Amino acid sequence: MIEVKHVRKTFKVARRNAGFAAAVKTLLHKQFETVEALKDISFTIPDGEMVGYIGPNGAGKSSTIKIISGILTPDSGECNINGYTPWKHRIQHVAQIGVVFGQRSQLWWDIPVIDSFELIKDIYRIPESTYRKNLQMLTDLLDISEILKTPTRQLSLGQRMRCEISASLLHNPKVLFLDEPTIGLDAVSKIAVREFIKNINREQKTTVILTTHDMQDIEALTQRIILIGKGKILLDGHLEDLKNQYSDQKELIISYSGKSPQLCHGLHIIKQIPGRAELKIDTQVISVSKAISYLSEQTELTDFSIKHTSTEEMVVKLYQEFAI
């Protein structure tokens, strides 16, 4: 279980004006500004849950991940992950976590991938039998057998990311931190990585925290999201509940063989051609089921479909509501 309680973190950032004179002045007297990266954040994640940790750039996502992975020490607050405090019990803690940063590599750049895996095996003191079993599983599931002997620098971005995920899972971590794991991947690789993450979570009960700007990743992998902005936890809830809450309007596409239907209060035409219409439903005025029932009384419906608010549209509304 991951428990974060009242964590705060500040950074000192050097500031100066542009120009040579300002640069000389800075040599004699540096000016610093204190930036509050995290302002009293708290959340709990049970074992085996996958959570999307989202927010705009500069919201505090990376600072949070660095603290709960043991890289940073907070100014105050508590963090307990499976019985360990990350910054106090670093060796014990890192032995049970896996971390994938889309913009960082844990593979050695100039040596074949398999040599990096062997080094990771020695660093984590993975038993030979466990290492061989996990290597075979990861190689098969992520389709990396053909590139294990290739130096990391010669891999494409998609190939490298699949190897990065494999490297983070060789030691059977209980918790997996994923920061932009599908960045730069093509559609086929994205689907493969998402399916693999879901399988690991389902079969090994691995707890997953996913930070990304790709809302398709969030929708495909998580059921719960935590929204952070300006260093504060702004919202924590079930993805579908939030989509329903922030979707007071839905689109209904109907095909009909009878006369053009008359619209009631709460229904508005977006586009219409003979035999087909796209309608907007104001769900605060009329429910979807009642709208369909009303339209079926007006004309003979041959087909209909409902377009729900996408995760991306919902997140945009959240950003606007919280002014982040």
C-alpha positions as CSV (number, residue, x, y, z in Angstrom):
1,M,0.0,0.0,0.0
2,I,1.1,3.6,-0.8
3,E,0.3,6.2,1.9
4,V,1.3,9.8,1.4
5,K,0.4,12.3,4.2
6,H,0.8,16.0,4.2
7,V,3.9,16.1,2.0
8,R,5.5,19.4,1.2
9,K,8.4,20.2,-1.0
10,T,10.0,23.6,-2.0
11,F,12.9,24.5,-4.3
12,K,15.2,27.5,-4.5
13,V,15.3,28.8,-8.1
14,A,17.9,31.3,-9.3
15,R,16.4,34.4,-11.1
16,R,18.0,37.2,-13.1
17,N,17.1,39.6,-15.8
18,A,18.5,39.4,-19.4
19,G,21.7,41.1,-20.4
20,F,25.4,41.3,-19.6
21,A,25.0,43.8,-16.7
22,A,22.4,41.5,-15.0
23,A,24.8,38.6,-15.5
24,V,27.7,40.4,-13.8
25,K,25.4,41.6,-11.0
26,T,24.4,37.9,-10.4
27,L,28.0,37.0,-9.9
28,L,28.2,39.3,-6.9
29,H,24.7,38.9,-5.6
30,K,22.5,36.0,-6.6
31,Q,18.7,36.3,-6.3
32,F,16.6,33.3,-5.5
33,E,12.9,32.6,-5.5
34,T,11.3,29.9,-3.4
35,V,8.9,27.7,-5.4
36,E,6.4,25.5,-3.7
37,A,6.4,22.3,-5.8
38,L,4.1,20.4,-3.4
39,K,1.7,22.0,-0.9
40,D,0.4,19.5,1.7
41,I,-0.5,16.6,-0.6
42,S,-2.1,13.4,0.7
43,F,-3.4,10.2,-1.0
44,T,-3.7,6.4,-0.5
45,I,-3.3,3.7,-3.1
46,P,-4.2,0.1,-2.2
47,D,-2.2,-2.8,-3.4
48,G,-2.8,-3.9,-7.0
49,E,-4.6,-0.7,-8.1
50,M,-3.7,1.3,-11.2
51,V,-3.9,5.0,-10.8
52,G,-3.5,7.9,-13.3
53,Y,-1.7,10.8,-11.7
54,I,-2.4,13.7,-14.0
55,G,-1.9,17.4,-14.2
56,P,-0.4,20.1,-16.5
57,N,3.4,20.8,-16.8
58,G,4.8,22.1,-13.5
59,A,1.9,20.8,-11.4
60,G,4.1,18.7,-9.2
61,K,3.8,15.2,-10.7
62,S,7.5,14.6,-11.2
63,S,8.3,15.9,-7.7
64,T,5.8,13.5,-6.2
65,I,7.1,10.5,-8.2
66,K,10.7,11.4,-7.2
67,I,9.7,11.6,-3.5
68,I,7.8,8.3,-3.4
69,S,10.6,6.6,-5.4
70,G,13.2,7.8,-2.9
71,I,15.1,10.2,-5.1
72,L,14.0,13.4,-3.2
73,T,13.4,14.1,0.4
74,P,10.4,16.2,1.2
75,D,10.5,19.3,3.5
76,S,7.8,17.7,5.7
77,G,5.2,15.0,5.7
78,E,5.1,11.2,5.7
79,C,5.3,8.5,3.1
80,N,4.9,4.8,3.7
81,I,5.2,2.3,0.8
82,N,4.8,-1.3,1.9
83,G,6.3,-0.6,5.3
84,Y,9.2,1.6,4.1
85,T,9.9,5.3,4.1
86,P,11.5,5.9,0.6
87,W,14.1,8.4,1.6
88,K,15.0,6.6,4.9
89,H,15.1,3.0,3.7
90,R,16.4,3.5,0.1
91,I,18.0,0.1,-0.4
92,Q,15.0,-1.9,0.9
93,H,12.5,0.4,-0.9
94,V,14.1,0.4,-4.3
95,A,14.3,-3.4,-4.2
96,Q,10.5,-3.5,-4.4
97,I,9.8,-0.8,-7.0
98,G,10.2,-0.4,-10.7
99,V,10.5,3.0,-12.4
100,V,10.2,3.9,-16.1
101,F,10.9,7.5,-17.1
102,G,10.0,8.1,-20.8
103,Q,12.7,10.8,-21.0
104,R,15.4,8.9,-19.0
105,S,17.1,5.6,-19.6
106,Q,18.3,3.0,-17.1
107,L,20.0,1.0,-19.9
108,W,23.7,1.5,-20.6
109,W,24.0,3.3,-23.9
110,D,26.9,1.6,-25.6
111,I,26.4,-2.0,-24.6
112,P,23.9,-4.6,-25.8
113,V,20.6,-4.6,-24.0
114,I,21.2,-8.1,-22.6
115,D,24.4,-6.9,-20.9
116,S,22.3,-4.1,-19.2
117,F,19.9,-6.8,-18.0
118,E,22.7,-8.8,-16.6
119,L,24.0,-5.8,-14.7
120,I,20.6,-5.1,-13.3
121,K,20.4,-8.7,-12.2
122,D,23.6,-8.3,-10.2
123,I,22.5,-4.9,-8.8
124,Y,19.2,-6.2,-7.5
125,R,20.8,-9.6,-6.6
126,I,18.1,-11.4,-8.5
127,P,18.3,-15.2,-8.2
128,E,19.4,-16.9,-11.4
129,S,16.2,-19.0,-11.7
130,T,14.0,-15.9,-11.2
131,Y,16.0,-13.8,-13.6
132,R,15.8,-16.5,-16.4
133,K,12.1,-17.0,-15.8
134,N,11.3,-13.2,-15.9
135,L,13.6,-12.6,-18.9
136,Q,11.8,-15.3,-20.9
137,M,8.4,-13.9,-20.0
138,L,9.3,-10.3,-20.7
139,T,11.1,-11.2,-23.9
140,D,8.0,-13.1,-25.2
141,L,5.4,-10.6,-24.1
142,L,7.2,-7.5,-25.3
143,D,8.7,-9.1,-28.4
144,I,12.3,-8.0,-27.8
145,S,14.2,-11.3,-28.5
146,E,15.5,-9.8,-31.8
147,I,17.0,-6.7,-30.2
148,L,18.6,-8.1,-27.0
149,K,22.1,-8.2,-28.6
150,T,21.8,-4.7,-30.0
151,P,23.4,-1.7,-28.2
152,T,20.9,0.7,-26.7
153,R,22.0,3.6,-28.8
154,Q,21.0,1.8,-32.0
155,L,17.5,1.1,-30.9
156,S,14.4,3.0,-32.1
157,L,12.5,4.9,-29.4
158,G,9.7,2.2,-29.4
159,Q,12.2,-0.6,-29.1
160,R,14.1,1.2,-26.3
161,M,10.9,1.8,-24.3
162,R,9.9,-1.9,-24.5
163,C,13.4,-2.7,-23.2
164,E,13.1,-0.1,-20.4
165,I,9.8,-1.6,-19.2
166,S,11.4,-5.0,-19.2
167,A,14.4,-3.8,-17.2
168,S,12.1,-2.3,-14.6
169,L,10.3,-5.6,-14.1
170,L,13.2,-8.1,-14.0
171,H,13.2,-8.1,-10.1
172,N,9.4,-8.6,-9.6
173,P,8.6,-5.2,-8.2
174,K,5.5,-4.7,-6.1
175,V,5.1,-1.1,-7.3
176,L,5.6,0.3,-10.8
177,F,6.0,4.0,-11.5
178,L,5.4,4.9,-15.2
179,D,6.2,8.4,-16.4
180,E,5.2,8.8,-20.0
181,P,5.8,5.1,-20.9
182,T,4.4,5.3,-24.4
183,I,5.9,8.6,-25.4
184,G,6.9,8.6,-29.1
185,L,5.6,5.0,-29.7
186,D,3.7,4.1,-32.8
187,A,0.1,2.8,-32.5
188,V,1.0,-0.9,-32.6
189,S,3.7,-0.5,-29.9
190,K,1.4,1.6,-27.7
191,I,-1.3,-1.1,-27.8
192,A,1.3,-3.8,-27.0
193,V,2.7,-1.9,-24.0
194,R,-0.8,-1.1,-22.6
195,E,-1.8,-4.8,-22.9
196,F,1.4,-5.8,-21.2
197,I,0.9,-3.4,-18.3
198,K,-2.7,-4.6,-17.8
199,N,-1.5,-8.2,-17.8
200,I,1.2,-7.5,-15.2
201,N,-1.3,-5.7,-13.0
202,R,-3.9,-8.5,-13.3
203,E,-1.6,-11.5,-13.0
204,Q,1.0,-10.2,-10.5
205,K,-1.1,-7.7,-8.7
206,T,1.5,-5.0,-9.3
207,T,0.5,-1.5,-8.1
208,V,0.9,1.0,-11.0
209,I,1.1,4.8,-10.9
210,L,0.9,6.3,-14.3
211,T,1.8,9.9,-15.1
212,T,1.2,11.0,-18.7
213,H,-0.4,13.6,-20.9
214,D,-1.7,10.9,-23.2
215,M,-5.4,10.5,-22.1
216,Q,-5.7,7.4,-24.2
217,D,-3.2,5.7,-21.9
218,I,-5.2,6.9,-18.9
219,E,-8.5,5.6,-20.4
220,A,-7.0,2.3,-21.5
221,L,-5.2,1.5,-18.2
222,T,-6.7,3.2,-15.2
223,Q,-10.1,3.4,-13.4
224,R,-9.0,6.1,-10.9
225,I,-7.4,9.4,-11.5
226,I,-5.7,11.9,-9.1
227,L,-5.5,15.4,-10.4
228,I,-2.7,17.7,-9.2
229,G,-2.3,21.3,-10.0
230,K,-0.1,24.1,-8.5
231,G,1.3,21.6,-6.0
232,K,-2.1,20.6,-4.6
233,I,-4.3,17.5,-5.0
234,L,-7.4,19.0,-6.6
235,L,-9.5,15.9,-7.3
236,D,-9.4,12.1,-6.6
237,G,-12.1,9.9,-8.1
238,H,-13.3,7.1,-10.3
239,L,-12.7,7.9,-14.0
240,E,-16.3,7.0,-15.2
241,D,-17.9,8.9,-12.3
242,L,-15.9,12.0,-13.2
243,K,-16.8,11.7,-16.9
244,N,-20.5,11.5,-16.0
245,Q,-20.1,14.4,-13.6
246,Y,-18.4,16.6,-16.1
247,S,-20.6,15.6,-19.0
248,D,-24.0,17.3,-18.8
249,Q,-24.3,17.1,-22.6
250,K,-24.1,14.0,-24.8
251,E,-24.4,13.5,-28.5
252,L,-27.0,11.1,-30.0
253,I,-26.7,9.9,-33.6
254,I,-29.9,8.5,-35.0
255,S,-30.9,6.9,-38.3
256,Y,-34.6,6.8,-39.2
257,S,-36.9,5.7,-42.0
258,G,-40.0,7.7,-41.1
259,K,-40.6,11.4,-41.0
260,S,-38.1,13.9,-39.5
261,P,-38.8,13.9,-35.7
262,Q,-39.9,16.9,-33.8
263,L,-37.6,17.8,-31.0
264,C,-38.5,18.4,-27.4
265,H,-37.0,20.6,-24.7
266,G,-33.4,19.5,-24.1
267,L,-32.7,18.2,-27.6
268,H,-30.8,20.3,-30.1
269,I,-29.8,19.5,-33.7
270,I,-26.1,19.6,-34.5
271,K,-26.4,18.2,-38.1
272,Q,-29.2,16.7,-40.1
273,I,-29.6,15.1,-43.5
274,P,-32.6,13.0,-44.7
275,G,-32.8,9.8,-42.7
276,R,-30.0,10.8,-40.3
277,A,-29.5,13.3,-37.5
278,E,-26.9,14.2,-34.9
279,L,-28.5,15.6,-31.8
280,K,-27.1,17.1,-28.6
281,I,-28.9,16.0,-25.3
282,D,-28.8,18.2,-22.3
283,T,-28.9,15.6,-19.6
284,Q,-29.8,18.1,-17.0
285,V,-33.2,18.6,-18.8
286,I,-33.8,15.1,-20.2
287,S,-32.2,11.7,-19.7
288,V,-30.7,9.7,-22.6
289,S,-33.3,6.9,-22.2
290,K,-36.2,9.3,-22.2
291,A,-34.8,11.1,-25.3
292,I,-34.5,7.9,-27.2
293,S,-38.0,6.9,-26.1
294,Y,-39.4,10.2,-27.2
295,L,-37.7,10.1,-30.6
296,S,-39.0,6.5,-31.2
297,E,-42.5,7.8,-30.7
298,Q,-41.9,10.5,-33.3
299,T,-40.4,8.3,-36.0
300,E,-39.2,4.8,-36.8
301,L,-35.6,4.6,-35.6
302,T,-33.5,2.1,-37.5
303,D,-30.3,2.7,-35.6
304,F,-28.8,5.0,-32.9
305,S,-25.5,5.5,-31.1
306,I,-24.4,7.7,-28.2
307,K,-21.2,9.6,-28.2
308,H,-19.9,10.1,-24.6
309,T,-17.5,12.8,-23.4
310,S,-13.9,11.7,-24.0
311,T,-11.4,11.5,-21.2
312,E,-9.5,14.3,-23.0
313,E,-12.5,16.6,-23.0
314,M,-13.2,15.9,-19.4
315,V,-9.6,16.7,-18.4
316,V,-9.8,20.0,-20.3
317,K,-12.9,20.9,-18.3
318,L,-11.2,20.0,-15.1
319,Y,-8.2,22.2,-16.0
320,Q,-10.6,25.1,-16.8
321,E,-12.6,24.6,-13.6
322,F,-9.5,24.6,-11.4
323,A,-7.8,27.3,-13.4
324,I,-4.6,25.3,-13.9
